[in-house]
Amino acid sequence: MVSPDQVKSMIQAGIPDAEVQVQDLTGGGDHYQVVVISPAFEGKRPVQRHQLVYGSVQQAMSTEAIHALSIKTYTPETWAATSQSA
């Protein structure tokens, strides 16, 4: 079992400039939805962005501490546009 704060820390360790939001989808500590906002995503395709995030949590996923991870990635510019339209 991994806490939302631990998931956030793992992602921020792998993507140091990232703003990360983590939601435990089931309350069981193993199914998460993450929103990651980072300038590191500039010019990257969605699959490349997700690979960066998965790389950060790979160890927790390989030990099944995290069973499922839903990922949404944004650059700061697309996040600002998304936030304003919500």
C-alpha positions, 0 to 999 in steps of 0.5 A: 500500500502506498499513500497519495503523498508517497505517489506524489513524492515519487513523481516529483523525484522523477520529474522535479519541476512537476506539480502533482495531484493524486487521488486514491480512487478506491481508498485501498492505496493501490488505485490512483489517478494522477494529474501531472503538470510540467514544462518537461512535457513540452513537445512530447506526445501523450505516450512519451509524457506517460512514460515519464510518469510511469518511469517515476513510479516503476518500482512501486508498480513492479512490486504491485504496491500500485496496482492501477494508475490513471494519468493525465498530463499537461504542460503549464500552458495547457493546464492553464487553458483547461483550468480556465475553461472548467 
